[in-house]
Amino acid sequence: MESLRVENIRKTFNLSRKQRKLQNTDEKRKVAVDGLSFEAKPGEIYGLLGPNGAGKTTTLRCISTLISPDEGDITVNGMSVKNESINVRRDIAFLTTELKLDEHFTPNYLFDYFADLHGLDKATKQKRKAFFFKRFGIDRFAEVKVADLSSGMKQKTSLAIALVHDPGTVVFDEPTTGLDVLTAKTVTDYLVELRDLGKVVIISTHILSVVEKICDRVGIIVDGKIKISDTLDNVRKESKDGTLEGIFFDYMIEGGVADA
């Protein structure tokens, strides 16, 4: 397994008239990500930390081949998201609260459906289903329609389905947003397990405590630019008070995101 490398990517979007009015700008295009680079290594959790609107989700969507960067490139296990997007998708899991499961189906049906899409044989499919359904407590709700599941169980089901093909790279946008404390812990604990299995794990978050708890490396992103990217300990050392919170708010103030 090779590192995941994000190399000088840039991504812009057209702004509608309504969006320009809401953002109080005359610019017709918004720069969401601007010359962004970082590396995420196997056996580590890399945290992309930044405020809302900083460009975190855009970056993760580029990594996951949902959108393509205008400039620069991203390599996942040596494969370019621009030139080898199909192969990248075979080796990656992308999970976000914005992607919803079809509420008319059950966890059992959806797991089988996505396992078949990934070409898993019957024995492998059943083995992985048994593991995930027991690990996340889905087995008791296997035949309950998604519409009738709790938000926590929906998230656990989404996680199981995203990992059905045993990908080498796991990308998780805001892993704890909207979750109760127990479900959030279940999710973050499993991300640590994936790290310990040698996976490349990348998360985005605006929650400092999540980074402090599970991340080995962190990149602080403000206005689409990486301000610092290093081990968690080294990032802390850059702060006047030796804390992640201190350096984070220093960059927020520098970028005009927070008042001094």
Phi, psi and chi 1 to 4 in degrees:
 res  aa     phi    psi   chi1   chi2   chi3   chi4
   1 MET       -  125.5  173.3   61.6   62.4      -
   2 GLU   -95.1  165.5  -62.7 -178.1   24.7      -
   3 SER   -65.1  157.2  -62.7      -      -      -
   4 LEU   -94.4  126.2 -175.8  149.5      -      -
   5 ARG  -119.5  124.9  -61.2  177.6 -174.8  -86.5
   6 VAL  -105.6  118.2  177.5      -      -      -
   7 GLU  -121.6   99.5  -59.4  176.4  -67.2      -
   8 ASN    53.3   48.8 -161.1   33.3      -      -
   9 ILE   -85.6  149.8   65.1  167.4      -      -
  10 ARG  -136.8  136.7  178.8 -179.9  171.6   87.6
  11 LYS  -142.2  128.2 -177.0   65.1 -178.7  178.8
  12 THR  -123.3  157.5   60.5      -      -      -
  13 PHE  -134.2  147.3  -64.1   99.2      -      -
  14 ASN   -71.9  142.8  -69.6  -35.7      -      -
  15 LEU  -107.0  130.4  -68.1  176.0      -      -
  16 SER   -73.1  169.4   66.9      -      -      -
  17 ARG   -60.6  -40.7 -176.5  179.0  -61.1  176.2
  18 LYS   -64.1  -42.7 -177.7  178.1 -179.8  179.8
  19 GLN   -63.9  -39.3  -71.4  171.7  -38.7      -
  20 ARG   -64.1  -38.0  -66.0 -161.3  -61.2  -87.5
  21 LYS   -67.2  -43.7 -175.6  176.4 -179.0 -179.6
  22 LEU   -64.4  -35.1  -71.9  171.8      -      -
  23 GLN   -92.7    2.3  -63.0 -178.5   25.3      -
  24 ASN    53.7   52.7 -167.2   28.9      -      -
  25 THR  -141.0  152.4 -179.8      -      -      -
  26 ASP   -97.9   -5.9  -66.5  -34.5      -      -
  27 GLU   -67.5  136.4  -62.1  -66.8  -30.7      -
  28 LYS   -89.8  -11.7  -66.0 -174.9  177.8 -178.2
  29 ARG  -130.6  142.9  -67.0 -174.3   66.8   81.0
  30 LYS  -109.8  131.5  175.2 -179.5  175.0   60.8
  31 VAL   -86.8  107.7  179.5      -      -      -
  32 ALA   -86.1  -37.7      -      -      -      -
  33 VAL  -134.3  132.0  176.6      -      -      -
  34 ASP  -133.3   93.9 -169.6    6.2      -      -
  35 GLY    65.7   42.5      -      -      -      -
  36 LEU   -90.3  133.5 -171.4  144.3      -      -
  37 SER  -139.9  140.9  -60.2      -      -      -
  38 PHE  -167.5  169.2   67.2   86.6      -      -
  39 GLU  -129.8  134.3  178.4 -177.5    8.5      -
  40 ALA  -116.7  128.7      -      -      -      -
  41 LYS  -104.6  153.8  -59.5  177.2 -179.5  179.8
  42 PRO   -60.2  143.2  -21.9   32.8      -      -
  43 GLY    76.0   18.1      -      -      -      -
  44 GLU  -136.4  153.3  -68.4 -176.2  -18.0      -
  45 ILE  -104.8  121.6  -62.9  178.9      -      -
  46 TYR  -101.4  124.3 -173.7   96.9      -      -
  47 GLY  -105.1  122.2      -      -      -      -
  48 LEU   -94.0  104.7 -162.1   58.6      -      -
  49 LEU  -105.6  128.3  174.2   65.4      -      -
  50 GLY  -174.0  164.5      -      -      -      -
  51 PRO   -71.2  168.8   29.4  -36.2      -      -
  52 ASN   -59.4  136.0  -67.6  -27.2      -      -
  53 GLY    84.6    7.8      -      -      -      -
  54 ALA   -78.1  -19.5      -      -      -      -
  55 GLY   114.5    8.2      -      -      -      -
  56 LYS   -62.8  -52.6  -57.4 -172.5  -59.3  -64.1
  57 THR   -64.7  -39.9  -64.0      -      -      -
  58 THR   -58.8  -43.3  -62.1      -      -      -
  59 THR   -61.1  -46.3  -59.7      -      -      -
  60 LEU   -67.4  -33.3  -63.1 -166.3      -      -
  61 ARG   -68.4  -34.6  -73.9  176.8  173.5  172.8
  62 CYS   -66.3  -44.0  -73.3      -      -      -
  63 ILE   -58.7  -39.2  -68.4  171.2      -      -
  64 SER   -87.6    5.7  -55.5      -      -      -
  65 THR    69.3   13.5   75.6      -      -      -
  66 LEU   -71.3  -32.6  -65.4 -179.9      -      -
  67 ILE  -135.7  162.1   57.2  176.7      -      -
  68 SER  -111.3  136.4 -178.5      -      -      -
  69 PRO   -64.7  147.0   22.6  -32.0      -      -
  70 ASP   -71.1  -35.5  -59.7  -28.7      -      -
  71 GLU  -138.6  161.2  -60.0  174.1   15.5      -
  72 GLY    77.8 -174.4      -      -      -      -
  73 ASP  -151.9  164.8 -160.0    2.4      -      -
  74 ILE  -132.4  132.8  -59.7  164.4      -      -
  75 THR  -116.7  130.5   52.6      -      -      -
  76 VAL  -115.3  112.6  177.7      -      -      -
  77 ASN    52.3   41.2 -160.7   17.4      -      -
  78 GLY    84.1   -1.9      -      -      -      -
  79 MET  -104.6  135.0  -60.0  175.6  -69.6      -
  80 SER   -79.5  133.8  165.2      -      -      -
  81 VAL   -69.0  -21.0  -61.2      -      -      -
  82 LYS   -81.5  -42.6  -76.5 -172.2  170.7 -178.0
  83 ASN  -102.5  -17.5  -56.1  -39.7      -      -
  84 GLU  -133.6   44.2  -57.3  170.3   85.6      -
  85 SER   -61.5  -37.0   59.4      -      -      -
  86 ILE   -64.2  -43.6  -67.2  176.7      -      -
  87 ASN   -66.5  -36.2  -70.1  -29.8      -      -
  88 VAL   -61.2  -43.5  169.0      -      -      -
  89 ARG   -62.6  -28.5  -69.9  169.0 -164.8  159.2
  90 ARG   -70.7  -20.4  -66.5 -168.5 -179.5  107.9
  91 ASP  -116.5   18.9 -167.1   50.3      -      -
  92 ILE  -138.2  148.0 -156.3  166.5      -      -
  93 ALA  -120.2  130.7      -      -      -      -
  94 PHE  -124.1  125.2  177.4   55.7      -      -
  95 LEU  -130.9  131.0 -167.0   57.7      -      -
  96 THR  -145.9  150.2  171.7      -      -      -
  97 THR   -67.7  -14.3   53.8      -      -      -
  98 GLU   -78.5  -18.8  -66.6 -178.4    5.7      -
  99 LEU   -93.4  116.9  -63.6  177.8      -      -
 100 LYS  -103.7  144.7  -54.7  -63.3 -175.9 -177.6
 101 LEU   -76.3  149.2  -62.3  174.4      -      -
 102 ASP   -65.9  119.4 -167.2  -46.6      -      -
 103 GLU   -73.5   -8.9  -63.8 -162.1  -23.0      -
 104 HIS   -85.3  -10.0  -62.3  -71.0      -      -
 105 PHE  -110.8  167.2  -62.7  110.7      -      -
 106 THR   -98.6  160.7   65.7      -      -      -
 107 PRO   -55.6  -38.9  -28.9   37.4      -      -
 108 ASN   -60.9  -48.0 -163.8   38.3      -      -
 109 TYR   -64.9  -45.7  175.2   87.6      -      -
 110 LEU   -66.3  -39.2  -71.7  169.5      -      -
 111 PHE   -62.0  -45.5 -168.8   93.5      -      -
 112 ASP   -62.3  -41.2  -74.7   -9.6      -      -
 113 TYR   -60.8  -48.9  176.9   79.9      -      -
 114 PHE   -73.9  -30.0  -76.8   98.3      -      -
 115 ALA   -63.5  -41.4      -      -      -      -
 116 ASP   -66.2  -38.6  -68.9  -19.4      -      -
 117 LEU   -59.8  -35.8  -81.4 -177.0      -      -
 118 HIS   -85.4    0.4  -77.0  -71.5      -      -
 119 GLY    76.6   24.9      -      -      -      -
 120 LEU   -72.0  138.8  -89.2   64.5      -      -
 121 ASP   -73.9  165.9   60.2   66.4      -      -
 122 LYS   -60.0  -43.2 -175.4  175.0 -179.3  179.9
 123 ALA   -65.1  -43.1      -      -      -      -
 124 THR   -65.8  -41.6  -58.5      -      -      -
 125 LYS   -59.5  -47.4  176.3  172.2   63.9  176.8
 126 GLN   -67.1  -37.3  -66.6  -55.1  -40.9      -
 127 LYS   -64.8  -45.0 -178.9  178.9  179.6 -179.6
 128 ARG   -71.5  -36.3  -69.4 -171.6   64.9   76.3
 129 LYS   -63.3  -45.8 -176.5 -164.1  -69.9 -175.0
 130 ALA   -59.9  -41.0      -      -      -      -
 131 PHE   -64.2  -54.2  169.1   78.1      -      -
 132 PHE   -66.6  -41.9  -77.6  120.6      -      -
 133 PHE   -65.1  -35.3  -81.2   31.7      -      -
 134 LYS   -75.1  -43.3 -178.4  178.1 -179.8 -179.9
 135 ARG   -60.2  -38.8  176.2   67.5  174.6   75.1
 136 PHE  -106.2    6.6  -62.5  131.5      -      -
 137 GLY    71.0   23.1      -      -      -      -
 138 ILE   -78.2  -23.1  -56.3  169.3      -      -
 139 ASP   -55.9  -33.4   41.5   10.4      -      -
 140 ARG   -72.5  -15.4  -67.2  173.8  -64.9  163.3
 141 PHE  -120.3   17.5  -54.9   93.3      -      -
 142 ALA   -58.2  -31.8      -      -      -      -
 143 GLU  -109.0   17.3  -68.2  -60.3  -24.5      -
 144 VAL   -93.4  134.0  176.5      -      -      -
 145 LYS   -61.8  144.1  -73.0 -174.1  177.7 -178.9
 146 VAL   -54.0  -36.9  169.5      -      -      -
 147 ALA   -57.4  -26.4      -      -      -      -
 148 ASP  -100.3    4.9  -62.8  -37.2      -      -
 149 LEU   -86.7  154.7  -64.2  176.6      -      -
 150 SER   -70.1  163.1   67.6      -      -      -
 151 SER   -61.8  -36.6   58.7      -      -      -
 152 GLY   -64.9  -42.6      -      -      -      -
 153 MET   -69.8  -33.6 -170.1   52.9   60.6      -
 154 LYS   -61.5  -41.9  -72.1  177.2 -177.5  177.3
 155 GLN   -66.2  -40.6 -175.3   75.5  -48.8      -
 156 LYS   -65.4  -39.2  -68.1  174.6 -175.5  177.1
 157 THR   -65.1  -42.2  -57.9      -      -      -
 158 SER   -60.8  -40.7  -65.2      -      -      -
 159 LEU   -64.2  -44.9 -178.4   57.2      -      -
 160 ALA   -60.7  -43.1      -      -      -      -
 161 ILE   -67.9  -39.8  -70.6  170.8      -      -
 162 ALA   -63.1  -29.3      -      -      -      -
 163 LEU  -101.2   10.9  -62.5  169.3      -      -
 164 VAL   -56.4  -34.6   63.6      -      -      -
 165 HIS   -95.9   12.0   55.9  -53.3      -      -
 166 ASP    54.6   58.7 -166.9   22.3      -      -
 167 PRO   -71.3  156.0   29.5  -36.4      -      -
 168 GLY   -82.9  -19.9      -      -      -      -
 169 THR  -126.1  130.2  -58.3      -      -      -
 170 VAL  -121.0  122.7  177.9      -      -      -
 171 VAL  -119.3  122.6 -179.0      -      -      -
 172 PHE  -131.0  114.8 -150.5  150.7      -      -
 173 ASP   -88.6  115.4 -169.2   17.6      -      -
 174 GLU    50.6   69.7  -60.6  -75.7   -1.4      -
 175 PRO   -64.5  -22.4   22.6  -33.4      -      -
 176 THR  -111.9    0.7   60.4      -      -      -
 177 THR   -62.0  127.7  -62.9      -      -      -
 178 GLY    77.8    6.1      -      -      -      -
 179 LEU  -100.2  149.7  -60.6 -178.2      -      -
 180 ASP   -70.5  166.5   62.4   82.1      -      -
 181 VAL   -58.7  -43.7  174.0      -      -      -
 182 LEU   -67.3  -43.0  -70.4  176.8      -      -
 183 THR   -67.1  -40.4  -57.3      -      -      -
 184 ALA   -59.2  -42.0      -      -      -      -
 185 LYS   -66.0  -39.4 -173.2  177.0 -172.4  -53.0
 186 THR   -59.5  -43.5  -61.6      -      -      -
 187 VAL   -67.7  -49.5  170.5      -      -      -
 188 THR   -66.8  -36.1   54.6      -      -      -
 189 ASP   -61.5  -39.2  -76.1   -7.0      -      -
 190 TYR   -73.1  -31.6 -165.4   66.4      -      -
 191 LEU   -62.1  -38.1  -68.7  176.8      -      -
 192 VAL   -64.3  -39.8  171.1      -      -      -
 193 GLU   -62.1  -41.5  -70.5 -178.6   32.1      -
 194 LEU   -63.7  -40.7  -68.3  171.2      -      -
 195 ARG   -57.9  -45.3  175.8 -162.1   67.1 -170.1
 196 ASP   -69.0  -17.2  -67.0  -15.9      -      -
 197 LEU   -84.7   -0.6  -71.2  172.0      -      -
 198 GLY    90.9   12.8      -      -      -      -
 199 LYS   -74.4  158.3  -50.6  -75.9 -171.5 -176.5
 200 VAL   -87.4  119.7  175.2      -      -      -
 201 VAL  -121.8  124.3 -178.9      -      -      -
 202 ILE  -124.8  130.8  -57.2  175.2      -      -
 203 ILE  -125.8  153.6   68.4  166.1      -      -
 204 SER  -113.9  145.9   73.6      -      -      -
 205 THR  -164.5  158.9 -173.9      -      -      -
 206 HIS  -112.5    8.0   62.3  -81.5      -      -
 207 ILE  -101.3  112.1  -56.5  172.1      -      -
 208 LEU   -59.6  -39.3  -68.8  160.8      -      -
 209 SER   -64.5  -31.9   60.7      -      -      -
 210 VAL   -65.5  -45.1  171.8      -      -      -
 211 VAL   -61.9  -46.3  175.0      -      -      -
 212 GLU   -59.9  -34.8  -65.5  -89.4   15.2      -
 213 LYS   -78.7  -42.0 -179.9 -178.9  177.5 -177.3
 214 ILE  -124.1  -12.8   68.7  171.2      -      -
 215 CYS   -88.7  141.5  -68.6      -      -      -
 216 ASP   -93.0  -36.0  -56.7  -75.4      -      -
 217 ARG  -129.9  154.7  -61.1  173.0   66.9   84.7
 218 VAL  -143.5  141.8   59.2      -      -      -
 219 GLY  -121.5  126.0      -      -      -      -
 220 ILE   -94.1  123.3  -64.3  177.9      -      -
 221 ILE  -116.8  129.2  178.4  173.0      -      -
 222 VAL  -137.3  129.5  179.6      -      -      -
 223 ASP    53.3   40.9  -68.8  -27.6      -      -
 224 GLY    77.5    7.1      -      -      -      -
 225 LYS  -123.8  140.5  -63.3  180.0 -180.0  179.9
 226 ILE   -78.2  122.0  -72.2  -78.0      -      -
 227 LYS   -87.1  -35.5  -63.6  -62.7 -175.3  177.4
 228 ILE  -158.0  143.7 -171.7  171.0      -      -
 229 SER  -143.9  115.7  179.1      -      -      -
 230 ASP  -168.5 -176.3 -151.9  -28.9      -      -
 231 THR   -63.2  155.8   64.6      -      -      -
 232 LEU   -58.2  -42.2 -178.1   56.4      -      -
 233 ASP   -63.1  -42.8  -74.6  -18.8      -      -
 234 ASN   -68.3  -35.0  -75.6  -17.2      -      -
 235 VAL   -64.9  -42.5  169.8      -      -      -
 236 ARG   -58.2  -39.0  -72.9 -166.7 -171.4  107.1
 237 LYS   -64.8  -20.5  -69.7  175.5 -176.3  176.5
 238 GLU   -77.4  -12.8  -68.4  -64.3  -43.8      -
 239 SER   -85.8  149.1  172.5      -      -      -
 240 LYS   -62.9  -32.5  -63.9  174.0 -176.5  176.4
 241 ASP  -104.1    5.9   61.6    2.4      -      -
 242 GLY    74.4   21.8      -      -      -      -
 243 THR  -121.6  155.5   67.4      -      -      -
 244 LEU   -65.5  -39.4  179.3   61.6      -      -
 245 GLU   -59.3  -41.1 -178.9 -179.1   50.8      -
 246 GLY   -62.3  -48.9      -      -      -      -
 247 ILE   -70.0  -34.4 -168.8   68.3      -      -
 248 PHE   -62.1  -47.9  178.1   63.4      -      -
 249 PHE   -74.2  -26.2  -78.9  103.7      -      -
 250 ASP   -59.9  -45.3  -77.2  -13.5      -      -
 251 TYR   -71.7  -33.7  -76.6  123.5      -      -
 252 MET   -62.5  -45.1  -68.7  -89.3  -75.4      -
 253 ILE   -66.9  -42.3  -67.4  168.0      -      -
 254 GLU   -57.9  -37.9  178.1 -173.8  -66.0      -
 255 GLY   -85.8    0.9      -      -      -      -
 256 GLY    76.3   15.8      -      -      -      -
 257 VAL   -82.3  -32.3 -179.0      -      -      -
 258 ALA  -126.9  150.7      -      -      -      -
 259 ASP   -77.2  145.6  -65.8  -31.4      -      -
 260 ALA   -70.7      -      -      -      -      -
